[in-house]
Every structure is written in structure tokens, then in C-alpha cells.
């Protein structure tokens, strides 16, 4: 199963960053990237179901 990491740009559109086969690695990449960039990230599956939304703190 592929898990896609996407980030939200300044126009509230989701841009794809990459995909991972492990949910743990996808979450850690999205979490670290959300902290470093200050942008919202989300994890979705191949069938476009939402797994998680990560916001910068």
C-alpha cells in the first residue's frame, strides 16, 4: 500500500511531496517537514482516503 505525503500551498491547494510504503516513515517525514516549513501536511492512501493531517506547532 502506498501512502502519499502532500503539503498545502499558500493558495490552499494540495501539492504532492512523495510516497512511502510504510506509514511510520510517511508520518515521520510529514511531521519533520511540517515543523521545518511551517505548512500543513496530510497523509492519504492510494484510493484517496485521508489518514492524518499534520500541522506545524
Protein Blocks (a to p, Z undefined) as FASTA:
>chain_A
ZZddddddfkopacdfbdcfbfklmmmmmmmmmmmnopacddddfkopafbdcddZZ
